[in-house]
Amino acid sequence: MFNAIWSVYQKHKELINYLIVGGIGTFVSILTFAILINLGLSTVVANTISWFIVVVLMYILNRYFVFSEHATGFVGITREILSFFAARVATLFIEDFIVWLGIDVMNFNAIIIKVIGQITVIVLNYVASKLFIFKKSK
């Protein structure tokens, strides 16, 4: 049984590690978001602060635990960080829109909408990371 599980893990290691790291990021994001809205911040401000904290964490975890290919040298690492943050800014706007629409406009449960936003950005961020940020060298 263990060998079968290990074989599946080895075959899909990058995706499985991304989902684990994404789960950690989602937990941290939802926790910080909930704390900040309970402190009285607006949903979009709370989401943006939560986003920043999680992006720093996700860059570190993705770089070292998910993608085996990553930049080296000052210029390469700087380019990698900037592209990582740029992709995350794009998905931040998407998530902020989901949060604003779902919570402020439609009055749905804040945590449920935050989870929906997180699932959406996890998928989009994986695609961006895989295809553009931590792409395999040719």
Secondary structure as GFF3:
##gff-version 3
##sequence-region A 1 138
A	DSSP	alpha_helix	2	11	.	.	.	ID=ss1
A	DSSP	alpha_helix	13	38	.	.	.	ID=ss2
A	DSSP	alpha_helix	43	61	.	.	.	ID=ss3
A	DSSP	pi_helix	62	66	.	.	.	ID=ss4
A	DSSP	alpha_helix	73	99	.	.	.	ID=ss5
A	DSSP	pi_helix	100	105	.	.	.	ID=ss6
A	DSSP	alpha_helix	110	128	.	.	.	ID=ss7
A	DSSP	pi_helix	129	133	.	.	.	ID=ss8
###
